[in-house]
Amino acid sequence: MTGVKNLDRKELLKDKESQINAMKAAFESGDANEVAQKIVENYENNILHFEDMMNQTIREANRANEQQWDASVLASRGVRVLTNDEKKFYNAAIDVQSFDGVSALVPPTVYERVFEDLAIDHPLLSRVNFQRVGATTQWVVRKDGATTAFWGDVCETIKEMVDHGFETIDQGMYKLSGFLVVCKAMFELGPEWLDRYVRAFLSEVIAAELENVIVTGDGNKKPIGMIKDLNGAVVAGAYPDKAKIVLADFTPKTIGEKILAPTTKGGTRRYQGVTLIVNPLDYAAKFFSLGAKRKDDGTWSYDNFSVPGLDIIQTPAVPTDTMIAGNPKDYFMGVAGESKLESTDVLRMIEDQRLYLVRQLANGRPLDADSFTVFDITNTKFDGPADPPPAP
């Protein structure tokens, strides 16, 4: 069994402009140029990484066969037990050494497992409220400050609760387009290892884009992000950013008034903790020292914040000097069961490899306009704790 051939980069990147134009033809009108250009650029920038992923999978599959790994070892390497439909799909692909002609057989559980993997490996995605939905769906959410239980005659109160306590949001799906690179050697691994590679690749490709739209998506043919104003003026389908609240300092008084108090919805619900979502650079430069505690024995512990229920998540999707506060569970991401896997030879720049376009329907938004508060922490005074004197 052979690995993937690493060809000279100059041979791989031929006529980029024609590649982009050809890819555009594969997408529907609208944002086709943006999506096509992003795919080509990502492919170019990560070509060696894609080859490494395939070669690593091939090496591990060979070792598993030689050393006869048991189920527990396979599971620790991300190789899972397949359903009957999944086996049928992967075996059909192996028979023809391609996903061509078998894409109609791809079961929805393949994509469901991808999103499960995302939730495990990415802290922000693990907290967001992912739900499997239809291609078109209605979300029923509680209105801000509405009372949803009443004393009195049953018929009257039920009508009042339905009419005034909840809001129904008609929400369609948008298409998330990604890509999957597969060489012929991958089809020699068997269905379980092929599945491991497919899930790992798709997870990596869409993770960053999902985090980006969950944080900053403008709602124009994509989800609405945490930093967007649901009550703002929508221009050409795009929602505006929320006005940032300037955070002067990170003292207990300011934390309580500016960060914790908004989570109580004006005192209508108990404080149950808050998550701060920040850029990794801001975490390292501004927050890290606050959570560092030196023990009596001179050793250090980290991420020990004195605020009850406070948690910090890092993601590059948040712009620097910006902090988002709220509960990630108040962000709803609906993922439709309908998915497509389509092959193309347009971007086939490596010997014996093929690019497959993956299309997943999804959409998301904060549950209400004040689910998340956005802060400007450009000039915030972060005074970390003073180091205790060394032990005598």
Order of alpha helices (4+ residues) and beta strands (2+ residues): alpha-alpha-alpha-alpha-alpha-alpha-alpha-alpha-beta-beta-alpha-beta-beta-alpha-beta-beta-beta-beta-beta-beta-beta-beta-beta
